[in-house]
Structure formats: C-alpha cells, structure tokens
C-alpha cells in the first residue's frame, strides 16, 4: 500500500490496488474488512484519497431520477476520489461501489497528488514525462453524479507530490521539471488560465495555506517561505532554511491551532504562526528574518526539545594535551542553561570536570576542556560519554570521536599508499566495504590518501575533498558564496593509470559554479606544479593519492598546530557515496544540501554531511 490511509468515523480507507481490493474500508478498531472494491486490475499510484460529503452540480437543473442518483452517493456516506496508475476513480464510501472511472495514465505509474474537489469540479495532476500524460486537468461530475467529463487541461501545473491548495478561486502548487527541479504556479480555477509560473531557486516542493498566506517548503534545500496567496505573482514575504534533520524535505507541512509543523527526517519542528501582535520583530529559526504582524515564525515547541550535543574530534593527537570541545545547539527560541560533563575514560584526565553554560535561543556554544592525560587508541576511535543536565533532567550520551589530523611527512605520490603508513588513518565502512582516509603535510604540500575496498574501478568512481579555513561556514542558499576549496580526483575512461585532479570550487565563487562544472562544464586537470595525483588498484583495493600545493590553498598556512576544515566524499559505483561525516561524529542536523558540488546525476537523491570537519596539522602521530 503506497498511499496514506484516510480515517473517517469508525472506518479507515486505504488503496491497496489489484483485483481483490482497488480500494478498501477497514474497521478502525478491529482491522476487519468492511468492504473492498473488487474486480478491477489496477495498481495504486501514491495518491491519497479525499472524501467528499457534499457534491454540487452547480447551475444545472436535475431531474428527479438524476437527483436521486447523486443523493445516493452523498447521503450514503460520501464519495472517495483518488488516482490510480491509469485512472481517476470515484468510489461510494458506504458500499465500496465504483461509481465512475476516468482514464488518466501516470508517468512511471506515479500520480502522488490528492485530488482537489470544489463544487462539482475535481482537479487531478500527474507529472509530464511522456506525451500521453496530461499534467493538470479539471474534471466535472456529470449531471447524474455517476461519471466525469473534462473541463480544461493545464499542462504547466503537473504537480509531482507536493500537494495543491485552492484559495479564493485560484489553485496553487509546484510544477515538475525533473525529479529535483520545478517552479511554482497559480491557475484560475474556473478557466484553467495560467496566472504565473515562477522560479524559486529552481526547486519544487510542498505547500499549505492559512490566513492569506502560502507556506511553501522546498524539497531540495529546505527553504521555507511565507508567500502571499495572490494570483498576481509569487510574492515572497519572508523565508529561512530548515537545517535540522536529514534526507529530502518531502514531508508535507501541516497546521493546527496556529502552529506550523515541519518534519525533516528524524526531526519534528513546530512554529507559532499566530504572531505576537503588531510590530513584533526578531530573529527566526535557523537565523531567518521575521516580519512584523501575524506571519512571524517563532518555535513554540523548542523549549521541550533537547539540546543537540556533539563531541568534537581531536585536531592533534590527544596525548599531546590538546584543548577539545563539546558542541551544544539550542533548538528553542529561548535561552537555556545546560550543564555538560564529559567522561573520556578511567585512565584519562581532563579539566574542568564539567561546565554550565547559558545558550542563546537558536544559538550554539563550544565548551572547552583541556586533556591533561590520554591513552592512545591505535584504531583511532575514542569513546566518550557526555552527561547533559537541563531543565532538571539528566541524560547520558555515548559518542565516538577520532583524531582528525595531518602528520608532517613527505610522501611520494605514486598510488602505493605505503608512504602514508605513519599518518593517522580514519577508517569507516559503507555497505560492507571499507574506506580509509589519511592526510599529511610538509612545507610545500598538503597530501591526501584514500584507500577504498571496491569490487571494480570504473570511470564513475571519484574522490572529492574540501579544504577551508577554520571559521568557514557552508551557506544555506544554493546560490551563496563558497568559502571552501573543493577538488575532484578521477580517472579517465579506459585509462585508469592516467588520473587527474580537478578544481570544482574556490572561495569567493558561487556554490552553483561547482555544480555547473561538475554537470556539464569542461574540467581541466590541475598542472603538476600545483597538484600531483596517482590512482592505482591492487587486488580488491583502490588507492587514490593527491598532493595540493599550499600556494593553491593560501588560507591554510603550513604550521604545526594549525586548525582548519576538511572533509572527503567518495563515490563508488558499487556502494554509492561514502561520506566521511559518518565516521567523524557529525550529527544528523549537520547534513547540508550545499556541502558538496554535484558532479553527476546520481548524487541527487543524497543529503551529505557538511564538508566542514575540524582538522589539524601536527608534527607526528603521537
């Protein structure tokens, strides 16, 4: 079953599809089948049904027999309307009888939008990927209520799965350009006239309506905008970006009792949309701006949400007595006091034993602890327990950190990997395959070695790595300015010994420049005087080695103790992406759609960890 169930009274309506149950009604308490619409071989198409209780055949006189037929549907419990793989159907909610069906084939068998019903009109939509698909179409119930006929077709409004809303005679929704691209459109309900088709960062998404405002939620970047519900233009009043949670921003927003609910992956957020009265101003969630009046977005459940906690990695070997940090994020709008006490193990010493800090609303604090005695872990895995006390409640978190540091070495870049034996490795496993990352440096070069366990080396296998200064931050806007150097290592098709390193981004460029270079631009390998690269395969292992001259990354000075930001993303045609963020204790809320430049289409379904992992330069591994 691929639709959401619909609950009404003591019944649950579902759309399993197939000959035995095109639709079905279940008893809400027992799960027993009340009725099933059988005898029709048709698959579901992700659309969730809508229950219509009052059908109006506006502006037409009905004969007694026709009125009786219509009333048999509405008085009998209503009409269920939904979309199947090749049909739009109307089903009697009381008996399960199929009242009518209308041919409406879906691209790839997917019509995921719940129909919109008003009066005697029904609007349905399916994305246009084939010439036989209609996009958006309005249907009208026939005079006897036992069928439908087409009124108009508007191919622009071919909504994918973000929902539609009807406000004051105008229909609003997003359009489909590809699985990740689209625009936002408005159509006149009576005529199908296109009022606008507007671009908003090139992305589509979902939307909901309340009090004269559309709440539009981009599915790729997580931008959430307040948009005036007017047919004149796509009029954005205010916006901010949802950064907590992980994965695509596909969950539809919902509104209840003046609260807007947004779910992103494992995180549920709630925002007050009733406002604080005339003239209220302030900072919105995730740093977004507020506007005065009833459209301000202020978290109302944040005070109940727990502080987000992360133990940062060591940027020099812990035995050298470094300062390390516990990072705390406050998801609420109000400041809160938090006490944190780390435990690195029985044979370790650190100071202070604990600290209490007050974190501003929507703020972040890095709490410093000095390591006075440490025990080296040869596997570079350091477990830490963190006791967190807030609001008279204590919880204990268990996390594992690593030493993320480049050792002073002068390796030969030959794809052999043995010259990195004295580096500090970080190993992690993806789909049963191991990846090991090691870094080193000298006065001239910053060097990276990535060793991958993989079934075969193909032209689609690449390594991306990013370097940035310590204070760099990834913008939330896909058109924002880059603060990172980003490079790509790949091999030429059929010439696996001929590897090249390519620059995707440098500080000051637009993030979109990296995507353009990766998707369609001509990438030129960096010259050997500023970059050395080698890729070799032996047995089931592939070794990528690269050295970048420090003159090419001038923000990073080659000095012992220097801290900066670094990360690695690997694409293997067998396992898919391998993100080092999973191995260096990054948390789900630290995923970022703008962390990496997309160099190929198969990156699109993934949301990666941020490419700003704390890293350091040290003199030796001990």
KEDREN-991968 format. One record per residue (C-alpha): residue in three letters; x negated, y negated, z negated. Coordinates in pm, whole numbers, plus 32768, in hexadecimal, padded with zeros to 4 digits. Last residue first. Example, Ala and Ser with C-alpha at 12.3 -4.5 7.8 and 13.67 -1.06 7.14 Angstrom:
BEGIN
R  rest     X     Y     Z
R   Ser  7AA9  806A  7D36
R   Ala  7B32  81C2  7CF4
END
This chain:
BEGIN
R  rest     X     Y     Z
R   Unk  6BB5  7BDA  789E
R   Unk  6C0F  7BD1  7A11
R   Unk  6B04  7ACD  7A5D
R   Unk  6AD4  7957  7A95
R   Unk  6C42  78F2  7AA3
R   Unk  6D23  783A  7B9A
R   Unk  6E92  7832  7B3E
R   Unk  6FF5  788B  7BA3
R   Unk  7155  7821  7B3C
R   Unk  7251  78A4  7C39
R   Unk  72EC  779F  7D21
R   Unk  7371  786B  7E47
R   Unk  74CC  7883  7DAC
R   Unk  7563  79DC  7DAB
R   Unk  7608  7A4E  7EEA
R   Unk  776E  7A51  7F6A
R   Unk  7797  7B50  807F
R   Unk  7895  7B7C  8198
R   Unk  77DA  7A8E  8284
R   Unk  767E  7B27  827F
R   Unk  76D9  7C17  839B
R   Unk  76F9  7AEF  8488
R   Unk  7585  7AAA  8490
R   Unk  7487  79AD  840B
R   Unk  7564  7922  82FA
R   Unk  7499  7824  8236
R   Unk  748B  7878  80C5
R   Unk  750A  77EC  7F7A
R   Unk  762C  772C  8016
R   Unk  773D  7822  7FB2
R   Unk  76BB  781E  7E4A
R   Unk  76B2  792E  7D44
R   Unk  7650  78AE  7BEE
R   Unk  77A7  78F7  7B56
R   Unk  775A  7A6C  7B78
R   Unk  7621  7A54  7A9C
R   Unk  74B6  7A56  7B08
R   Unk  73ED  7B4D  7A39
R   Unk  72C3  7B70  7B23
R   Unk  731F  7CBB  7BC9
R   Unk  7475  7C61  7C5D
R   Unk  73E6  7B18  7CDD
R   Unk  72F0  7BE6  7DA9
R   Unk  7404  7C0F  7EAD
R   Unk  73F6  7D3E  7F92
R   Unk  74DB  7D12  80BD
R   Unk  7564  7E3B  8182
R   Unk  74FD  7F99  8121
R   Unk  749F  8029  8274
R   Unk  7467  7EF6  834D
R   Unk  738F  7E66  8238
R   Unk  73A6  7CF2  81F0
R   Unk  72C9  7C6C  80DB
R   Unk  72FE  7B33  800B
R   Unk  71E0  7AA7  7F3B
R   Unk  71D3  798D  7E3C
R   Unk  70F9  7870  7DC0
R   Unk  7112  773E  7CE1
R   Unk  6FE6  768D  7C47
R   Unk  6F0E  7696  7B0F
R   Unk  6D98  7644  7B18
R   Unk  6CDB  76F0  79FF
R   Unk  6B9D  7716  7ACB
R   Unk  6B90  7612  7BE0
R   Unk  6BDC  762D  7D56
R   Unk  6CC4  74FF  7D77
R   Unk  6E20  754F  7DFC
R   Unk  6EC8  741F  7E9D
R   Unk  6DD0  7436  7FC0
R   Unk  6E65  7578  804F
R   Unk  6DB2  7584  81A2
R   Unk  6C6F  7503  8106
R   Unk  6C8D  7627  8015
R   Unk  6C4B  7712  8139
R   Unk  6D49  782B  8153
R   Unk  6CD2  7995  8138
R   Unk  6DB3  7AB5  81A3
R   Unk  6DBE  7C2C  816B
R   Unk  6EDF  7D13  81C3
R   Unk  6EAC  7E84  8171
R   Unk  6F9A  7F8D  81F4
R   Unk  6FB9  80D9  813B
R   Unk  7046  8229  81AB
R   Unk  6EFA  82AA  822B
R   Unk  6E20  817E  827B
R   Unk  6EA9  8044  831B
R   Unk  6DE9  7F05  8353
R   Unk  6E44  7D95  835F
R   Unk  6D3C  7C82  8365
R   Unk  6D4B  7B09  833C
R   Unk  6C5E  79E2  8321
R   Unk  6CDF  787E  8319
R   Unk  6C47  7721  8323
R   Unk  6B1C  7757  840B
R   Unk  6BCD  7882  84A3
R   Unk  6CD8  77B1  854F
R   Unk  6E44  77D1  84DC
R   Unk  6F1D  78A5  85BF
R   Unk  7014  77E7  8699
R   Unk  7185  7823  8661
R   Unk  7267  77C6  8781
R   Unk  73B3  7762  86ED
R   Unk  74EB  7833  86FD
R   Unk  7543  78C5  85AE
R   Unk  740F  788E  84D6
R   Unk  73B6  7737  8558
R   Unk  751C  76C2  8534
R   Unk  7537  7757  83D8
R   Unk  73F8  76A8  836C
R   Unk  7471  755C  83F7
R   Unk  75B8  7581  8335
R   Unk  74F8  7551  81F2
R   Unk  74A0  73F5  826D
R   Unk  732F  73A2  826C
R   Unk  7283  72DE  8158
R   Unk  71C3  7404  80CB
R   Unk  7168  750D  81CD
R   Unk  723A  7611  8278
R   Unk  722F  7744  835A
R   Unk  70B7  7763  838E
R   Unk  7047  7899  8444
R   Unk  6F4D  79AB  83EF
R   Unk  6EF6  7AA2  8502
R   Unk  6EAB  7C12  851B
R   Unk  6E07  7CBF  8643
R   Unk  6DCC  7E1E  85BD
R   Unk  6F41  7E66  85E7
R   Unk  6F37  7E1C  8759
R   Unk  7075  7EBF  87E0
R   Unk  7148  7D99  8773
R   Unk  7065  7C8F  86D6
R   Unk  7036  7CAD  855E
R   Unk  70C4  7BC9  8456
R   Unk  7058  7AE5  833E
R   Unk  713B  79BC  82EE
R   Unk  70E1  787E  8233
R   Unk  719A  7782  815D
R   Unk  7102  764B  80C1
R   Unk  71FD  75BE  7FCC
R   Unk  72A8  7478  7F6D
R   Unk  73A1  7480  808B
R   Unk  7491  7360  80C1
R   Unk  7605  73AC  80BE
R   Unk  76D3  741C  81E9
R   Unk  7739  7562  813F
R   Unk  779E  7492  8010
R   Unk  7754  752D  7EBC
R   Unk  75EB  74BB  7ECF
R   Unk  74DA  75A7  7E4C
R   Unk  7412  74FE  7D39
R   Unk  729B  74B9  7D2E
R   Unk  7201  745D  7BDD
R   Unk  70E6  755B  7BEA
R   Unk  707A  7515  7D4F
R   Unk  70F2  75FE  7E5E
R   Unk  7091  7743  7F0B
R   Unk  7178  782C  7FCC
R   Unk  7141  7986  805A
R   Unk  71EE  7A42  8172
R   Unk  718B  7BA3  81D6
R   Unk  720D  7C42  8315
R   Unk  7290  7D8A  83A0
R   Unk  735A  7D59  84DF
R   Unk  723D  7DC6  85C3
R   Unk  7244  7F19  851A
R   Unk  7166  7FC9  841D
R   Unk  71F0  811B  83B8
R   Unk  7278  81D5  828A
R   Unk  7215  80C7  8193
R   Unk  7143  809D  8058
R   Unk  70D1  7F37  8063
R   Unk  6F8E  7E8F  7FF6
R   Unk  6F92  7D13  7FE9
R   Unk  6E43  7C60  7FC1
R   Unk  6E35  7AE5  7FA6
R   Unk  6D05  7A00  7FA5
R   Unk  6CDA  788E  7F58
R   Unk  6B99  781D  7FFE
R   Unk  6A7D  771F  7FE0
R   Unk  6A1C  7704  7E72
R   Unk  6A83  7869  7E2C
R   Unk  6BD2  790F  7DFD
R   Unk  6C89  7A53  7DB3
R   Unk  6DE2  7AE7  7DDD
R   Unk  6E7A  7C43  7DBD
R   Unk  6FD3  7CC1  7E23
R   Unk  7035  7E30  7E15
R   Unk  716D  7EBE  7EBD
R   Unk  71F6  8017  7E71
R   Unk  730A  80CC  7F2F
R   Unk  742B  8177  7E78
R   Unk  7532  8087  7EFE
R   Unk  745A  7F64  7E85
R   Unk  7349  7F9B  7D7F
R   Unk  7268  7E9E  7CD7
R   Unk  70F5  7E65  7CA0
R   Unk  7041  7D29  7C31
R   Unk  6EC8  7D53  7C4B
R   Unk  6DBF  7C85  7B93
R   Unk  6C8B  7C77  7C76
R   Unk  6B56  7D4D  7C3D
R   Unk  6BB6  7E4A  7D4C
R   Unk  6BF8  7D32  7E48
R   Unk  6AC1  7D8A  7F15
R   Unk  6B57  7EE5  7F43
R   Unk  6C82  7E65  8009
R   Unk  6C08  7EE2  815A
R   Unk  6CC0  7DE6  8232
R   Unk  6B76  7D3D  8291
R   Unk  6B75  7BF2  81D6
R   Unk  6A2F  7C14  8116
R   Unk  6A67  7BB3  7FAF
R   Unk  69BE  7A94  7EF6
R   Unk  6A4F  7AA7  7D99
R   Unk  6ACE  79BF  7C81
R   Unk  6C0E  7A65  7C01
R   Unk  6D6B  79EC  7C65
R   Unk  6E6E  79F4  7B50
R   Unk  6FCD  7A71  7B11
R   Unk  6FA0  7B33  79CD
R   Unk  70E7  7BEB  79AD
R   Unk  7225  7BCD  78E1
R   Unk  7321  7CCE  7869
R   Unk  7469  7C71  77C0
R   Unk  752E  7CE6  7692
R   Unk  7636  7BFB  7605
R   Unk  76A3  7BF3  7499
R   Unk  77E3  7B41  7433
R   Unk  7834  7A5C  7311
R   Unk  797A  79A0  72D2
R   Unk  79A9  7871  71F3
R   Unk  79EC  7792  7324
R   Unk  7896  77E8  73B1
R   Unk  7785  78DD  734E
R   Unk  76A3  7987  744E
R   Unk  75B5  7AA0  73F3
R   Unk  74D2  7AE9  751C
R   Unk  742C  7C3C  7542
R   Unk  72FE  7C4C  7628
R   Unk  7279  7D65  7701
R   Unk  7130  7D24  77B8
R   Unk  70FA  7DDA  7903
R   Unk  6FA9  7DAB  79AA
R   Unk  6F6F  7F22  79CE
R   Unk  6E23  7F02  7914
R   Unk  6ED4  7E5B  77ED
R   Unk  6DDF  7D7B  7735
R   Unk  6E29  7D4E  75C1
R   Unk  6E51  7BEA  7548
R   Unk  6DDF  7B03  7431
R   Unk  6E1A  798D  7404
R   Unk  6F2A  795F  750D
R   Unk  6FAE  77FD  74EB
R   Unk  7125  77CA  750D
R   Unk  71D2  76B7  75D3
R   Unk  734B  768A  75FB
R   Unk  73AC  7622  775C
R   Unk  74FB  756D  774E
R   Unk  7614  7554  784F
R   Unk  7747  7476  7863
R   Unk  78B1  749A  78D1
R   Unk  7908  73EE  7789
R   Unk  77C9  7393  76D2
R   Unk  770A  74A2  761B
R   Unk  76BA  7475  74AB
R   Unk  758D  7543  7442
R   Unk  7546  7631  7324
R   Unk  73FA  76E8  7329
R   Unk  7370  7839  72C3
R   Unk  723D  78EA  723F
R   Unk  7165  77C1  72A0
R   Unk  707B  7848  7302
R   Unk  7010  7994  7391
R   Unk  6F69  7AD5  731F
R   Unk  6F7A  7C22  73D2
R   Unk  6F3F  7D80  734D
R   Unk  70A9  7DB8  72E4
R   Unk  7143  7D41  7429
R   Unk  719A  7C09  74F1
R   Unk  72BF  7BA0  7414
R   Unk  735A  7A51  746F
R   Unk  742D  7978  7384
R   Unk  7524  787E  741B
R   Unk  760A  7792  7364
R   Unk  770B  76D3  7433
R   Unk  77B3  7585  73ED
R   Unk  78BC  751B  74EC
R   Unk  7902  73F3  75CC
R   Unk  7A56  73ED  7670
R   Unk  7AA0  7425  77E1
R   Unk  7A5F  7598  77C3
R   Unk  796F  7679  7886
R   Unk  7843  762E  77A0
R   Unk  7708  76C4  7836
R   Unk  75E7  773F  775B
R   Unk  7487  779B  77CE
R   Unk  739B  784C  76DD
R   Unk  7239  77DF  7722
R   Unk  70D0  784D  770D
R   Unk  6F98  7797  7692
R   Unk  6E62  7863  76D6
R   Unk  6D78  791C  75EB
R   Unk  6C86  79C3  76DD
R   Unk  6D18  7B1B  768C
R   Unk  6E5B  7AB4  773C
R   Unk  6DB0  7AAF  7894
R   Unk  6E01  7962  7941
R   Unk  6F4F  78F2  79D3
R   Unk  7014  79C1  78D8
R   Unk  717A  79F3  794B
R   Unk  72A0  792F  78C1
R   Unk  7392  79D0  77CC
R   Unk  74F0  7980  7843
R   Unk  762E  791A  778C
R   Unk  7782  789F  77FF
R   Unk  7845  7808  76DE
R   Unk  798C  78BB  76A4
R   Unk  7AD4  783A  772D
R   Unk  7BDB  77CD  7630
R   Unk  7B7C  765D  7644
R   Unk  7B79  7683  77BD
R   Unk  7CEB  76D2  77CF
R   Unk  7D59  756F  7819
R   Unk  7C57  7512  791D
R   Unk  7C94  73B2  79A7
R   Unk  7CFC  7369  7B0C
R   Unk  7D96  7211  7B31
R   Unk  7EBF  71FA  7C1D
R   Unk  7FB9  7146  7B3B
R   Unk  7F0A  6FF7  7B26
R   Unk  7DA7  6F83  7B57
R   Unk  7CB7  7044  7C38
R   Unk  7BB8  713E  7BC1
R   Unk  7A63  7189  7C54
R   Unk  79D1  72E5  7C67
R   Unk  78AE  733D  7B81
R   Unk  7904  74AF  7B6A
R   Unk  7A4C  7454  7AC2
R   Unk  7AB8  72EB  7ADA
R   Unk  7A0C  71BC  7A49
R   Unk  7AE5  70A5  79C0
R   Unk  7C08  6FBF  79FD
R   Unk  7D66  6F90  7973
R   Unk  7DFD  6E4C  79F5
R   Unk  7F67  6EB1  79E7
R   Unk  7FB0  6FE7  791E
R   Unk  7ED4  710A  78C0
R   Unk  7F27  71EC  79E4
R   Unk  8024  7302  7A14
R   Unk  7F24  73C0  7AE3
R   Unk  7E74  7463  79BA
R   Unk  7D7B  7561  7A3B
R   Unk  7D57  76D7  79FE
R   Unk  7C32  77B5  7A5B
R   Unk  7C1E  7930  7A7F
R   Unk  7AC6  79CB  7ABA
R   Unk  7A87  7B31  7B33
R   Unk  7A9B  7ADE  7CA4
R   Unk  7B15  7979  7CC8
R   Unk  7C6A  7941  7C2B
R   Unk  7D09  77E7  7C2F
R   Unk  7E36  778C  7B58
R   Unk  7ED4  7631  7B6A
R   Unk  7F93  75D3  7A2F
R   Unk  80C5  74F3  7A28
R   Unk  81AA  7601  79A4
R   Unk  813E  76FF  7AAA
R   Unk  8069  76D5  7BE4
R   Unk  7FB7  77DD  7CB5
R   Unk  7E7D  77E0  7D89
R   Unk  7E50  78FD  7E83
R   Unk  7D30  79ED  7E4A
R   Unk  7C4A  79E9  7F7A
R   Unk  7B22  791B  7F02
R   Unk  7A27  7A1F  7F79
R   Unk  7942  7AC0  7E7C
R   Unk  78D8  7A43  7D24
R   Unk  7955  797B  7BFD
R   Unk  7906  7815  7B96
R   Unk  78AD  771D  7CA5
R   Unk  7A01  7687  7CFA
R   Unk  79B2  754C  7DBE
R   Unk  7A54  73F4  7D99
R   Unk  7B55  7328  7E53
R   Unk  7C1C  71E3  7E50
R   Unk  7D25  7132  7F1E
R   Unk  7D01  71EF  8065
R   Unk  7DF9  717A  8171
R   Unk  7E20  727E  8284
R   Unk  7EE8  718E  835D
R   Unk  8041  70FC  83AA
R   Unk  810E  722E  8349
R   Unk  80EC  71D5  81D8
R   Unk  80B2  72B9  80B0
R   Unk  7F92  71F8  8014
R   Unk  7E62  72D5  7FEA
R   Unk  7DBB  7330  7EA0
R   Unk  7C8B  73FC  7EFC
R   Unk  7BDF  7535  7E7C
R   Unk  7A91  7590  7F1B
R   Unk  7A3F  76FF  7EE2
R   Unk  793F  770E  7FFB
R   Unk  79CE  7825  80D5
R   Unk  7B3D  7846  806D
R   Unk  7B8C  76D4  8060
R   Unk  7CA2  7680  7F69
R   Unk  7DAA  757E  7FC4
R   Unk  7E8C  74F8  7EAF
R   Unk  7F9B  743B  7F6B
R   Unk  8034  7315  7EB6
R   Unk  818E  7279  7EA6
R   Unk  81DF  7306  7D52
R   Unk  8161  746A  7D88
R   Unk  80EE  7533  7EB5
R   Unk  800B  7662  7EEF
R   Unk  7EEC  76AA  7FDE
R   Unk  7E05  77B6  8063
R   Unk  7CCD  77A8  8139
R   Unk  7C2F  773A  827F
R   Unk  7AD6  76AA  82B2
R   Unk  7A2B  75C1  83AA
R   Unk  79D1  74C9  8298
R   Unk  7B3A  744E  82A3
R   Unk  7BAA  7434  840F
R   Unk  7D08  73B7  8453
R   Unk  7E1F  742F  8538
R   Unk  7F34  732D  851E
R   Unk  80A9  72FE  8561
R   Unk  80D7  742F  8641
R   Unk  8242  7436  86B2
R   Unk  82F2  757C  8658
R   Unk  8443  74D2  8680
R   Unk  8506  74F2  853B
R   Unk  83E4  7542  8452
R   Unk  82F0  7437  84CA
R   Unk  8194  74CA  84BF
R   Unk  8068  746B  83E5
R   Unk  7F0D  74FD  840D
R   Unk  7DC9  7547  8355
R   Unk  7C98  75D6  840A
R   Unk  7BE7  7721  843D
R   Unk  7AA7  77E4  840A
R   Unk  7A3D  791A  8348
R   Unk  7AF8  7A39  83EE
R   Unk  7B0B  796A  852C
R   Unk  7BCF  783D  85A9
R   Unk  7D06  786F  84D6
R   Unk  7DE4  7756  845C
R   Unk  7E35  76D2  8301
R   Unk  7F90  767F  8281
R   Unk  809F  7576  826D
R   Unk  8207  757D  82EC
R   Unk  82CE  743C  82FD
R   Unk  843F  73FE  82B6
R   Unk  8415  7366  815D
R   Unk  830B  7462  80ED
R   Unk  82E6  75C5  8173
R   Unk  81B3  767F  80F2
R   Unk  80DC  7786  819E
R   Unk  7FF5  7898  811E
R   Unk  7E7E  78CA  8135
R   Unk  7E79  7A16  81EF
R   Unk  7E23  79CE  835B
R   Unk  7F08  78AF  83C2
R   Unk  7F49  7895  8537
R   Unk  7FC5  772C  852F
R   Unk  7F2F  76CB  867F
R   Unk  8006  77C4  8743
R   Unk  814C  7708  8700
R   Unk  8276  77D1  877E
R   Unk  83DE  7762  877B
R   Unk  8540  77DE  8737
R   Unk  8519  7958  875B
R   Unk  8646  7A33  8711
R   Unk  86A1  7AFD  85DD
R   Unk  878D  7C19  8589
R   Unk  88B1  7C8D  84B0
R   Unk  890F  7B40  8415
R   Unk  8A49  7B39  84ED
R   Unk  89EF  79E9  8588
R   Unk  888B  7A50  85D2
R   Unk  8782  79F3  84D9
R   Unk  8684  7901  8566
R   Unk  8512  7942  859F
R   Unk  83EF  784D  858D
R   Unk  82A1  78BF  8618
R   Unk  8136  788C  85B9
R   Unk  8020  7947  8670
R   Unk  80BD  79FD  8798
R   Unk  7FDA  7B2B  87BF
R   Unk  7FDB  7BCC  891C
R   Unk  7EA3  7B0E  898B
R   Unk  7DCE  7B9C  8876
R   Unk  7D1F  7AFE  874C
R   Unk  7E38  7A15  86E5
R   Unk  7E78  7A33  856F
R   Unk  7FD8  7A93  850A
R   Unk  80EF  79B0  8493
R   Unk  825F  79C1  8433
R   Unk  8361  78B0  8400
R   Unk  84CD  790A  83B3
R   Unk  85F5  7825  83F5
R   Unk  8760  784C  8383
R   Unk  8737  775A  8264
R   Unk  85C9  7761  8200
R   Unk  84EB  7897  8203
R   Unk  836D  78A5  8206
R   Unk  82D8  79FB  8253
R   Unk  81C2  7A82  8170
R   Unk  8078  7A72  822C
R   Unk  7F98  7BA3  8258
R   Unk  7FDE  7C06  83BE
R   Unk  7EC5  7CFC  8400
R   Unk  7EDA  7E22  84F1
R   Unk  7D98  7DBB  859D
R   Unk  7E51  7C8F  862C
R   Unk  7FC1  7CB8  85DB
R   Unk  80E3  7D16  86BF
R   Unk  822F  7C64  8687
R   Unk  8360  7D25  8704
R   Unk  8496  7CC9  8638
R   Unk  854E  7DB5  854D
R   Unk  86A9  7DA4  84BB
R   Unk  8784  7E14  839B
R   Unk  86AA  7F36  832B
R   Unk  8779  7FCC  820F
R   Unk  86C1  7FD5  80C3
R   Unk  880C  7FD7  8006
R   Unk  8806  7EAA  7F1F
R   Unk  86EB  7DDC  7FB5
R   Unk  876E  7E06  8118
R   Unk  8638  7DFF  81F5
R   Unk  85CE  7CFB  82F8
R   Unk  849C  7D51  83CA
R   Unk  838B  7CA1  848D
R   Unk  82DE  7DA6  8561
R   Unk  8197  7E2B  85ED
R   Unk  80B8  7E5F  84BC
R   Unk  81CE  7E05  83CA
R   Unk  8248  7CB1  835B
R   Unk  833F  7C6B  8244
R   Unk  84A4  7BFF  81FA
R   Unk  8575  7C94  80E1
R   Unk  86E1  7C2A  80F2
R   Unk  87BD  7BF1  7FC6
R   Unk  886F  7CB6  7EBB
R   Unk  89AE  7D31  7F62
R   Unk  8A47  7BD9  7F62
R   Unk  893F  7B5E  8054
R   Unk  8944  7C84  8144
R   Unk  8AB6  7CD7  813C
R   Unk  8AF5  7B62  814C
R   Unk  8A5A  7B53  82A6
R   Unk  8B2D  7C73  8325
R   Unk  8C69  7BDE  828D
R   Unk  8C1E  7A92  8330
R   Unk  8BFF  7B3B  8482
R   Unk  8D49  7BF1  8455
R   Unk  8DF9  7AB2  83EA
R   Unk  8D73  79F1  8513
R   Unk  8C5C  7903  84C3
R   Unk  8C4B  7796  8522
R   Unk  8AEA  771C  855C
R   Unk  8A2E  75EF  84D3
R   Unk  8953  76B1  83E1
R   Unk  8952  7829  83C9
R   Unk  88F0  7829  825D
R   Unk  8863  7956  81A9
R   Unk  8858  7940  802F
R   Unk  879F  7A4A  7F69
R   Unk  865C  7A66  8031
R   Unk  8555  7B4B  7F9C
R   Unk  83F6  7B1D  802C
R   Unk  8315  7C40  8086
R   Unk  8198  7C49  806B
R   Unk  80DE  7C5C  81B6
R   Unk  7FAF  7D43  81B9
R   Unk  800E  7DE1  830C
R   Unk  80DA  7F16  82B2
R   Unk  80E8  8034  83AC
R   Unk  8218  809D  8479
R   Unk  82B8  81EC  84C4
R   Unk  8423  81A4  846A
R   Unk  850A  82B4  83E1
R   Unk  8514  8246  8279
R   Unk  8564  810A  81B6
R   Unk  8541  818A  8053
R   Unk  8632  8169  7F30
R   Unk  8633  8169  7DB4
R   Unk  84ED  8229  7D93
R   Unk  8497  8269  7C26
R   Unk  8380  8197  7B8F
R   Unk  8425  81AD  7A39
R   Unk  843F  8044  79C1
R   Unk  8435  7F7B  7B02
R   Unk  850D  8074  7BC3
R   Unk  8475  8083  7D1C
R   Unk  84EB  7FF0  7E66
R   Unk  844B  8062  7FAA
R   Unk  83E3  7FDC  80FB
R   Unk  837B  8094  8238
R   Unk  838D  81C5  815A
R   Unk  839B  8323  81E5
R   Unk  833F  82CF  834D
R   Unk  8218  81F5  82F4
R   Unk  81EA  80B3  8232
R   Unk  81A0  808F  80BD
R   Unk  8252  7F3F  80A1
R   Unk  82B8  7F04  7F37
R   Unk  83E6  7E7A  7E7C
R   Unk  83F1  7E9C  7D00
R   Unk  854F  7EA4  7C6D
R   Unk  85E4  7E56  7B17
R   Unk  8612  7CE4  7B5C
R   Unk  8539  7C83  7C82
R   Unk  83CC  7CEB  7C98
R   Unk  830F  7CD1  7DE4
R   Unk  81DE  7DAE  7E0D
R   Unk  80AB  7D18  7EB7
R   Unk  8060  7DB5  8007
R   Unk  7F5F  7EBA  8070
R   Unk  8000  8000  8000
END
